[in-house]
Amino acid sequence: MSEKKKYLLRLDERLYAALERWAAHDLRSVNAQIEFLLTDAVRKAGRANPQDQNDDTRANPDSTPTIS
């Protein structure tokens, strides 16, 4: 497993609260939820590496592929 990049992210309190509720509903941490949403957005925009598009994170929602 590759090491993950650490990045400080500042969010509006209301946005964080919404992400927190959404993450709890999906049984994820807020960090995992943000990573899942960003990974999905990158894939939908066609910006993911071709090998990353073959990975399916829906089988394990806390397992997100590394986007390089």
PyMOL Python script that loads the backbone (N, CA, C, O; Angstrom):
from pymol import cmd

cmd.read_pdbstr("""\
ATOM      1  N   MET A   1       0.840  -1.174   0.000  1.00  0.00           N
ATOM      2  CA  MET A   1       0.000   0.000   0.000  1.00  0.00           C
ATOM      3  C   MET A   1       0.887   1.240   0.000  1.00  0.00           C
ATOM      4  O   MET A   1       1.841   1.327   0.773  1.00  0.00           O
ATOM      5  N   SER A   2       0.575   2.184  -0.855  1.00  0.00           N
ATOM      6  CA  SER A   2       1.388   3.397  -0.920  1.00  0.00           C
ATOM      7  C   SER A   2       1.043   4.343   0.231  1.00  0.00           C
ATOM      8  O   SER A   2      -0.066   4.324   0.767  1.00  0.00           O
ATOM      9  N   GLU A   3       2.011   5.156   0.588  1.00  0.00           N
ATOM     10  CA  GLU A   3       1.803   6.104   1.671  1.00  0.00           C
ATOM     11  C   GLU A   3       0.928   7.248   1.188  1.00  0.00           C
ATOM     12  O   GLU A   3       1.031   7.671   0.036  1.00  0.00           O
ATOM     13  N   LYS A   4       0.068   7.747   2.063  1.00  0.00           N
ATOM     14  CA  LYS A   4      -0.854   8.814   1.693  1.00  0.00           C
ATOM     15  C   LYS A   4      -0.249  10.176   1.988  1.00  0.00           C
ATOM     16  O   LYS A   4       0.482  10.344   2.964  1.00  0.00           O
ATOM     17  N   LYS A   5      -0.551  11.124   1.156  1.00  0.00           N
ATOM     18  CA  LYS A   5      -0.093  12.502   1.309  1.00  0.00           C
ATOM     19  C   LYS A   5      -0.912  13.176   2.397  1.00  0.00           C
ATOM     20  O   LYS A   5      -2.139  13.074   2.408  1.00  0.00           O
ATOM     21  N   LYS A   6      -0.245  13.859   3.303  1.00  0.00           N
ATOM     22  CA  LYS A   6      -0.931  14.607   4.356  1.00  0.00           C
ATOM     23  C   LYS A   6      -1.165  16.026   3.852  1.00  0.00           C
ATOM     24  O   LYS A   6      -0.276  16.638   3.260  1.00  0.00           O
ATOM     25  N   TYR A   7      -2.377  16.548   4.094  1.00  0.00           N
ATOM     26  CA  TYR A   7      -2.742  17.852   3.582  1.00  0.00           C
ATOM     27  C   TYR A   7      -3.734  18.508   4.535  1.00  0.00           C
ATOM     28  O   TYR A   7      -4.754  17.913   4.883  1.00  0.00           O
ATOM     29  N   LEU A   8      -3.437  19.718   4.951  1.00  0.00           N
ATOM     30  CA  LEU A   8      -4.331  20.453   5.829  1.00  0.00           C
ATOM     31  C   LEU A   8      -5.448  21.067   4.989  1.00  0.00           C
ATOM     32  O   LEU A   8      -5.184  21.734   3.989  1.00  0.00           O
ATOM     33  N   LEU A   9      -6.676  20.843   5.391  1.00  0.00           N
ATOM     34  CA  LEU A   9      -7.831  21.350   4.651  1.00  0.00           C
ATOM     35  C   LEU A   9      -8.714  22.146   5.598  1.00  0.00           C
ATOM     36  O   LEU A   9      -9.154  21.633   6.627  1.00  0.00           O
ATOM     37  N   ARG A  10      -8.967  23.381   5.253  1.00  0.00           N
ATOM     38  CA  ARG A  10      -9.840  24.230   6.073  1.00  0.00           C
ATOM     39  C   ARG A  10     -11.208  24.284   5.421  1.00  0.00           C
ATOM     40  O   ARG A  10     -11.336  24.590   4.235  1.00  0.00           O
ATOM     41  N   LEU A  11     -12.229  23.984   6.211  1.00  0.00           N
ATOM     42  CA  LEU A  11     -13.595  23.934   5.705  1.00  0.00           C
ATOM     43  C   LEU A  11     -14.507  24.824   6.538  1.00  0.00           C
ATOM     44  O   LEU A  11     -14.277  25.040   7.728  1.00  0.00           O
ATOM     45  N   ASP A  12     -15.532  25.330   5.896  1.00  0.00           N
ATOM     46  CA  ASP A  12     -16.588  26.032   6.595  1.00  0.00           C
ATOM     47  C   ASP A  12     -17.245  25.065   7.583  1.00  0.00           C
ATOM     48  O   ASP A  12     -17.409  23.884   7.274  1.00  0.00           O
ATOM     49  N   GLU A  13     -17.614  25.549   8.747  1.00  0.00           N
ATOM     50  CA  GLU A  13     -18.207  24.681   9.776  1.00  0.00           C
ATOM     51  C   GLU A  13     -19.464  23.970   9.290  1.00  0.00           C
ATOM     52  O   GLU A  13     -19.692  22.807   9.624  1.00  0.00           O
ATOM     53  N   ARG A  14     -20.274  24.664   8.506  1.00  0.00           N
ATOM     54  CA  ARG A  14     -21.524  24.035   8.005  1.00  0.00           C
ATOM     55  C   ARG A  14     -21.219  22.931   7.006  1.00  0.00           C
ATOM     56  O   ARG A  14     -21.882  21.894   6.999  1.00  0.00           O
ATOM     57  N   LEU A  15     -20.225  23.151   6.167  1.00  0.00           N
ATOM     58  CA  LEU A  15     -19.825  22.115   5.218  1.00  0.00           C
ATOM     59  C   LEU A  15     -19.281  20.901   5.963  1.00  0.00           C
ATOM     60  O   LEU A  15     -19.626  19.766   5.634  1.00  0.00           O
ATOM     61  N   TYR A  16     -18.429  21.134   6.968  1.00  0.00           N
ATOM     62  CA  TYR A  16     -17.889  20.026   7.753  1.00  0.00           C
ATOM     63  C   TYR A  16     -19.007  19.245   8.446  1.00  0.00           C
ATOM     64  O   TYR A  16     -18.981  18.015   8.478  1.00  0.00           O
ATOM     65  N   ALA A  17     -19.979  19.959   8.996  1.00  0.00           N
ATOM     66  CA  ALA A  17     -21.100  19.287   9.673  1.00  0.00           C
ATOM     67  C   ALA A  17     -21.875  18.413   8.691  1.00  0.00           C
ATOM     68  O   ALA A  17     -22.272  17.297   9.025  1.00  0.00           O
ATOM     69  N   ALA A  18     -22.089  18.924   7.481  1.00  0.00           N
ATOM     70  CA  ALA A  18     -22.796  18.139   6.466  1.00  0.00           C
ATOM     71  C   ALA A  18     -21.987  16.901   6.078  1.00  0.00           C
ATOM     72  O   ALA A  18     -22.544  15.813   5.931  1.00  0.00           O
ATOM     73  N   LEU A  19     -20.669  17.068   5.912  1.00  0.00           N
ATOM     74  CA  LEU A  19     -19.813  15.929   5.594  1.00  0.00           C
ATOM     75  C   LEU A  19     -19.798  14.907   6.731  1.00  0.00           C
ATOM     76  O   LEU A  19     -19.773  13.700   6.494  1.00  0.00           O
ATOM     77  N   GLU A  20     -19.815  15.404   7.954  1.00  0.00           N
ATOM     78  CA  GLU A  20     -19.819  14.524   9.126  1.00  0.00           C
ATOM     79  C   GLU A  20     -21.095  13.677   9.169  1.00  0.00           C
ATOM     80  O   GLU A  20     -21.038  12.478   9.444  1.00  0.00           O
ATOM     81  N   ARG A  21     -22.236  14.298   8.898  1.00  0.00           N
ATOM     82  CA  ARG A  21     -23.511  13.547   8.865  1.00  0.00           C
ATOM     83  C   ARG A  21     -23.503  12.513   7.743  1.00  0.00           C
ATOM     84  O   ARG A  21     -23.901  11.365   7.939  1.00  0.00           O
ATOM     85  N   TRP A  22     -23.045  12.936   6.566  1.00  0.00           N
ATOM     86  CA  TRP A  22     -22.988  12.050   5.408  1.00  0.00           C
ATOM     87  C   TRP A  22     -22.058  10.873   5.676  1.00  0.00           C
ATOM     88  O   TRP A  22     -22.389   9.731   5.358  1.00  0.00           O
ATOM     89  N   ALA A  23     -20.900  11.152   6.258  1.00  0.00           N
ATOM     90  CA  ALA A  23     -19.941  10.098   6.576  1.00  0.00           C
ATOM     91  C   ALA A  23     -20.531   9.101   7.577  1.00  0.00           C
ATOM     92  O   ALA A  23     -20.376   7.891   7.418  1.00  0.00           O
ATOM     93  N   ALA A  24     -21.198   9.609   8.590  1.00  0.00           N
ATOM     94  CA  ALA A  24     -21.816   8.722   9.584  1.00  0.00           C
ATOM     95  C   ALA A  24     -22.877   7.837   8.928  1.00  0.00           C
ATOM     96  O   ALA A  24     -22.992   6.655   9.251  1.00  0.00           O
ATOM     97  N   HIS A  25     -23.639   8.408   8.017  1.00  0.00           N
ATOM     98  CA  HIS A  25     -24.666   7.635   7.312  1.00  0.00           C
ATOM     99  C   HIS A  25     -24.040   6.515   6.480  1.00  0.00           C
ATOM    100  O   HIS A  25     -24.591   5.419   6.382  1.00  0.00           O
ATOM    101  N   ASP A  26     -22.880   6.804   5.882  1.00  0.00           N
ATOM    102  CA  ASP A  26     -22.188   5.818   5.051  1.00  0.00           C
ATOM    103  C   ASP A  26     -21.200   4.960   5.837  1.00  0.00           C
ATOM    104  O   ASP A  26     -20.459   4.169   5.253  1.00  0.00           O
ATOM    105  N   LEU A  27     -21.189   5.118   7.172  1.00  0.00           N
ATOM    106  CA  LEU A  27     -20.298   4.366   8.061  1.00  0.00           C
ATOM    107  C   LEU A  27     -18.823   4.568   7.709  1.00  0.00           C
ATOM    108  O   LEU A  27     -18.045   3.615   7.662  1.00  0.00           O
ATOM    109  N   ARG A  28     -18.457   5.829   7.463  1.00  0.00           N
ATOM    110  CA  ARG A  28     -17.081   6.198   7.157  1.00  0.00           C
ATOM    111  C   ARG A  28     -16.637   7.300   8.095  1.00  0.00           C
ATOM    112  O   ARG A  28     -17.466   7.964   8.717  1.00  0.00           O
ATOM    113  N   SER A  29     -15.345   7.494   8.199  1.00  0.00           N
ATOM    114  CA  SER A  29     -14.827   8.676   8.880  1.00  0.00           C
ATOM    115  C   SER A  29     -14.996   9.866   7.938  1.00  0.00           C
ATOM    116  O   SER A  29     -15.212   9.687   6.740  1.00  0.00           O
ATOM    117  N   VAL A  30     -14.898  11.071   8.476  1.00  0.00           N
ATOM    118  CA  VAL A  30     -15.005  12.259   7.635  1.00  0.00           C
ATOM    119  C   VAL A  30     -13.864  12.259   6.616  1.00  0.00           C
ATOM    120  O   VAL A  30     -14.077  12.589   5.450  1.00  0.00           O
ATOM    121  N   ASN A  31     -12.672  11.897   7.044  1.00  0.00           N
ATOM    122  CA  ASN A  31     -11.537  11.845   6.128  1.00  0.00           C
ATOM    123  C   ASN A  31     -11.792  10.857   4.987  1.00  0.00           C
ATOM    124  O   ASN A  31     -11.553  11.181   3.824  1.00  0.00           O
ATOM    125  N   ALA A  32     -12.269   9.667   5.310  1.00  0.00           N
ATOM    126  CA  ALA A  32     -12.557   8.666   4.282  1.00  0.00           C
ATOM    127  C   ALA A  32     -13.664   9.143   3.353  1.00  0.00           C
ATOM    128  O   ALA A  32     -13.630   8.859   2.156  1.00  0.00           O
ATOM    129  N   GLN A  33     -14.647   9.867   3.889  1.00  0.00           N
ATOM    130  CA  GLN A  33     -15.743  10.382   3.066  1.00  0.00           C
ATOM    131  C   GLN A  33     -15.211  11.415   2.076  1.00  0.00           C
ATOM    132  O   GLN A  33     -15.560  11.380   0.896  1.00  0.00           O
ATOM    133  N   ILE A  34     -14.370  12.332   2.549  1.00  0.00           N
ATOM    134  CA  ILE A  34     -13.802  13.350   1.667  1.00  0.00           C
ATOM    135  C   ILE A  34     -12.954  12.686   0.583  1.00  0.00           C
ATOM    136  O   ILE A  34     -13.039  13.057  -0.588  1.00  0.00           O
ATOM    137  N   GLU A  35     -12.138  11.709   0.970  1.00  0.00           N
ATOM    138  CA  GLU A  35     -11.307  11.007  -0.007  1.00  0.00           C
ATOM    139  C   GLU A  35     -12.175  10.263  -1.025  1.00  0.00           C
ATOM    140  O   GLU A  35     -11.872  10.271  -2.218  1.00  0.00           O
ATOM    141  N   PHE A  36     -13.244   9.627  -0.566  1.00  0.00           N
ATOM    142  CA  PHE A  36     -14.162   8.928  -1.462  1.00  0.00           C
ATOM    143  C   PHE A  36     -14.788   9.899  -2.458  1.00  0.00           C
ATOM    144  O   PHE A  36     -14.843   9.618  -3.655  1.00  0.00           O
ATOM    145  N   LEU A  37     -15.260  11.044  -1.962  1.00  0.00           N
ATOM    146  CA  LEU A  37     -15.905  12.036  -2.840  1.00  0.00           C
ATOM    147  C   LEU A  37     -14.923  12.619  -3.851  1.00  0.00           C
ATOM    148  O   LEU A  37     -15.267  12.799  -5.019  1.00  0.00           O
ATOM    149  N   LEU A  38     -13.706  12.914  -3.409  1.00  0.00           N
ATOM    150  CA  LEU A  38     -12.703  13.450  -4.329  1.00  0.00           C
ATOM    151  C   LEU A  38     -12.309  12.414  -5.383  1.00  0.00           C
ATOM    152  O   LEU A  38     -12.169  12.747  -6.560  1.00  0.00           O
ATOM    153  N   THR A  39     -12.131  11.169  -4.968  1.00  0.00           N
ATOM    154  CA  THR A  39     -11.785  10.099  -5.909  1.00  0.00           C
ATOM    155  C   THR A  39     -12.881   9.922  -6.945  1.00  0.00           C
ATOM    156  O   THR A  39     -12.599   9.763  -8.132  1.00  0.00           O
ATOM    157  N   ASP A  40     -14.131   9.950  -6.499  1.00  0.00           N
ATOM    158  CA  ASP A  40     -15.267   9.823  -7.408  1.00  0.00           C
ATOM    159  C   ASP A  40     -15.309  11.000  -8.393  1.00  0.00           C
ATOM    160  O   ASP A  40     -15.554  10.804  -9.583  1.00  0.00           O
ATOM    161  N   ALA A  41     -15.072  12.200  -7.905  1.00  0.00           N
ATOM    162  CA  ALA A  41     -15.080  13.385  -8.765  1.00  0.00           C
ATOM    163  C   ALA A  41     -13.954  13.313  -9.804  1.00  0.00           C
ATOM    164  O   ALA A  41     -14.154  13.674 -10.964  1.00  0.00           O
ATOM    165  N   VAL A  42     -12.773  12.848  -9.386  1.00  0.00           N
ATOM    166  CA  VAL A  42     -11.642  12.720 -10.307  1.00  0.00           C
ATOM    167  C   VAL A  42     -11.964  11.697 -11.394  1.00  0.00           C
ATOM    168  O   VAL A  42     -11.674  11.927 -12.568  1.00  0.00           O
ATOM    169  N   ARG A  43     -12.553  10.588 -11.015  1.00  0.00           N
ATOM    170  CA  ARG A  43     -12.933   9.562 -12.000  1.00  0.00           C
ATOM    171  C   ARG A  43     -13.975  10.088 -12.972  1.00  0.00           C
ATOM    172  O   ARG A  43     -13.839   9.917 -14.184  1.00  0.00           O
ATOM    173  N   LYS A  44     -15.021  10.730 -12.446  1.00  0.00           N
ATOM    174  CA  LYS A  44     -16.095  11.245 -13.310  1.00  0.00           C
ATOM    175  C   LYS A  44     -15.594  12.321 -14.265  1.00  0.00           C
ATOM    176  O   LYS A  44     -16.124  12.465 -15.367  1.00  0.00           O
ATOM    177  N   ALA A  45     -14.583  13.074 -13.856  1.00  0.00           N
ATOM    178  CA  ALA A  45     -14.009  14.119 -14.705  1.00  0.00           C
ATOM    179  C   ALA A  45     -13.003  13.543 -15.712  1.00  0.00           C
ATOM    180  O   ALA A  45     -12.490  14.269 -16.564  1.00  0.00           O
ATOM    181  N   GLY A  46     -12.725  12.239 -15.611  1.00  0.00           N
ATOM    182  CA  GLY A  46     -11.790  11.600 -16.521  1.00  0.00           C
ATOM    183  C   GLY A  46     -10.340  11.961 -16.238  1.00  0.00           C
ATOM    184  O   GLY A  46      -9.507  11.918 -17.144  1.00  0.00           O
ATOM    185  N   ARG A  47     -10.027  12.314 -15.002  1.00  0.00           N
ATOM    186  CA  ARG A  47      -8.672  12.738 -14.636  1.00  0.00           C
ATOM    187  C   ARG A  47      -7.875  11.653 -13.920  1.00  0.00           C
ATOM    188  O   ARG A  47      -6.707  11.872 -13.600  1.00  0.00           O
ATOM    189  N   ALA A  48      -8.468  10.494 -13.662  1.00  0.00           N
ATOM    190  CA  ALA A  48      -7.767   9.414 -12.953  1.00  0.00           C
ATOM    191  C   ALA A  48      -6.826   8.685 -13.906  1.00  0.00           C
ATOM    192  O   ALA A  48      -7.043   8.669 -15.118  1.00  0.00           O
ATOM    193  N   ASN A  49      -5.780   8.083 -13.344  1.00  0.00           N
ATOM    194  CA  ASN A  49      -4.908   7.233 -14.143  1.00  0.00           C
ATOM    195  C   ASN A  49      -5.710   6.030 -14.611  1.00  0.00           C
ATOM    196  O   ASN A  49      -6.585   5.563 -13.882  1.00  0.00           O
ATOM    197  N   PRO A  50      -5.437   5.509 -15.814  1.00  0.00           N
ATOM    198  CA  PRO A  50      -6.217   4.367 -16.326  1.00  0.00           C
ATOM    199  C   PRO A  50      -6.247   3.168 -15.383  1.00  0.00           C
ATOM    200  O   PRO A  50      -7.288   2.522 -15.266  1.00  0.00           O
ATOM    201  N   GLN A  51      -5.135   2.845 -14.702  1.00  0.00           N
ATOM    202  CA  GLN A  51      -5.139   1.692 -13.802  1.00  0.00           C
ATOM    203  C   GLN A  51      -6.011   1.951 -12.587  1.00  0.00           C
ATOM    204  O   GLN A  51      -6.536   0.996 -12.014  1.00  0.00           O
ATOM    205  N   ASP A  52      -6.192   3.208 -12.163  1.00  0.00           N
ATOM    206  CA  ASP A  52      -7.036   3.540 -11.023  1.00  0.00           C
ATOM    207  C   ASP A  52      -8.511   3.350 -11.339  1.00  0.00           C
ATOM    208  O   ASP A  52      -9.300   3.051 -10.442  1.00  0.00           O
ATOM    209  N   GLN A  53      -8.895   3.517 -12.595  1.00  0.00           N
ATOM    210  CA  GLN A  53     -10.293   3.403 -12.971  1.00  0.00           C
ATOM    211  C   GLN A  53     -10.795   1.970 -12.884  1.00  0.00           C
ATOM    212  O   GLN A  53     -12.004   1.741 -12.843  1.00  0.00           O
ATOM    213  N   ASN A  54      -9.884   1.002 -12.856  1.00  0.00           N
ATOM    214  CA  ASN A  54     -10.282  -0.398 -12.733  1.00  0.00           C
ATOM    215  C   ASN A  54     -10.561  -0.792 -11.295  1.00  0.00           C
ATOM    216  O   ASN A  54     -11.219  -1.804 -11.057  1.00  0.00           O
ATOM    217  N   ASP A  55     -10.077  -0.018 -10.325  1.00  0.00           N
ATOM    218  CA  ASP A  55     -10.314  -0.311  -8.915  1.00  0.00           C
ATOM    219  C   ASP A  55     -11.753   0.023  -8.571  1.00  0.00           C
ATOM    220  O   ASP A  55     -12.300   0.998  -9.085  1.00  0.00           O
ATOM    221  N   ASP A  56     -12.375  -0.771  -7.709  1.00  0.00           N
ATOM    222  CA  ASP A  56     -13.750  -0.519  -7.282  1.00  0.00           C
ATOM    223  C   ASP A  56     -13.765  -0.319  -5.783  1.00  0.00           C
ATOM    224  O   ASP A  56     -13.628  -1.282  -5.029  1.00  0.00           O
ATOM    225  N   THR A  57     -13.931   0.935  -5.331  1.00  0.00           N
ATOM    226  CA  THR A  57     -13.924   1.227  -3.905  1.00  0.00           C
ATOM    227  C   THR A  57     -15.260   0.923  -3.254  1.00  0.00           C
ATOM    228  O   THR A  57     -15.361   0.952  -2.028  1.00  0.00           O
ATOM    229  N   ARG A  58     -16.276   0.635  -4.029  1.00  0.00           N
ATOM    230  CA  ARG A  58     -17.579   0.336  -3.432  1.00  0.00           C
ATOM    231  C   ARG A  58     -17.549  -0.967  -2.647  1.00  0.00           C
ATOM    232  O   ARG A  58     -18.322  -1.136  -1.704  1.00  0.00           O
ATOM    233  N   ALA A  59     -16.675  -1.885  -3.020  1.00  0.00           N
ATOM    234  CA  ALA A  59     -16.572  -3.149  -2.285  1.00  0.00           C
ATOM    235  C   ALA A  59     -16.053  -2.912  -0.870  1.00  0.00           C
ATOM    236  O   ALA A  59     -16.475  -3.590   0.067  1.00  0.00           O
ATOM    237  N   ASN A  60     -15.145  -1.963  -0.711  1.00  0.00           N
ATOM    238  CA  ASN A  60     -14.596  -1.606   0.592  1.00  0.00           C
ATOM    239  C   ASN A  60     -14.552  -0.087   0.676  1.00  0.00           C
ATOM    240  O   ASN A  60     -13.589   0.520   0.207  1.00  0.00           O
ATOM    241  N   PRO A  61     -15.575   0.551   1.265  1.00  0.00           N
ATOM    242  CA  PRO A  61     -15.680   2.007   1.225  1.00  0.00           C
ATOM    243  C   PRO A  61     -14.535   2.742   1.888  1.00  0.00           C
ATOM    244  O   PRO A  61     -14.328   3.917   1.586  1.00  0.00           O
ATOM    245  N   ASP A  62     -13.770   2.107   2.784  1.00  0.00           N
ATOM    246  CA  ASP A  62     -12.640   2.783   3.408  1.00  0.00           C
ATOM    247  C   ASP A  62     -11.358   2.558   2.637  1.00  0.00           C
ATOM    248  O   ASP A  62     -10.299   3.029   3.053  1.00  0.00           O
ATOM    249  N   SER A  63     -11.430   1.848   1.522  1.00  0.00           N
ATOM    250  CA  SER A  63     -10.260   1.606   0.687  1.00  0.00           C
ATOM    251  C   SER A  63     -10.388   2.429  -0.582  1.00  0.00           C
ATOM    252  O   SER A  63     -11.187   2.110  -1.461  1.00  0.00           O
ATOM    253  N   THR A  64      -9.594   3.490  -0.673  1.00  0.00           N
ATOM    254  CA  THR A  64      -9.629   4.326  -1.856  1.00  0.00           C
ATOM    255  C   THR A  64      -8.291   4.265  -2.555  1.00  0.00           C
ATOM    256  O   THR A  64      -7.248   4.297  -1.902  1.00  0.00           O
ATOM    257  N   PRO A  65      -8.303   4.178  -3.881  1.00  0.00           N
ATOM    258  CA  PRO A  65      -7.045   4.070  -4.602  1.00  0.00           C
ATOM    259  C   PRO A  65      -6.273   5.382  -4.554  1.00  0.00           C
ATOM    260  O   PRO A  65      -6.849   6.448  -4.332  1.00  0.00           O
ATOM    261  N   THR A  66      -4.996   5.294  -4.760  1.00  0.00           N
ATOM    262  CA  THR A  66      -4.146   6.476  -4.786  1.00  0.00           C
ATOM    263  C   THR A  66      -4.237   7.108  -6.171  1.00  0.00           C
ATOM    264  O   THR A  66      -4.035   6.437  -7.183  1.00  0.00           O
ATOM    265  N   ILE A  67      -4.537   8.382  -6.206  1.00  0.00           N
ATOM    266  CA  ILE A  67      -4.580   9.130  -7.464  1.00  0.00           C
ATOM    267  C   ILE A  67      -3.261   9.874  -7.566  1.00  0.00           C
ATOM    268  O   ILE A  67      -2.925  10.670  -6.690  1.00  0.00           O
ATOM    269  N   SER A  68      -2.512   9.619  -8.631  1.00  0.00           N
ATOM    270  CA  SER A  68      -1.219  10.299  -8.757  1.00  0.00           C
ATOM    271  C   SER A  68      -1.220  11.270  -9.905  1.00  0.00           C
ATOM    272  O   SER A  68      -0.211  11.929 -10.157  1.00  0.00           O
TER     273      SER A  68
END
""", "prot")
cmd.dss("prot")
cmd.show_as("cartoon", "prot")
cmd.util.cbc("prot")
cmd.orient("prot")
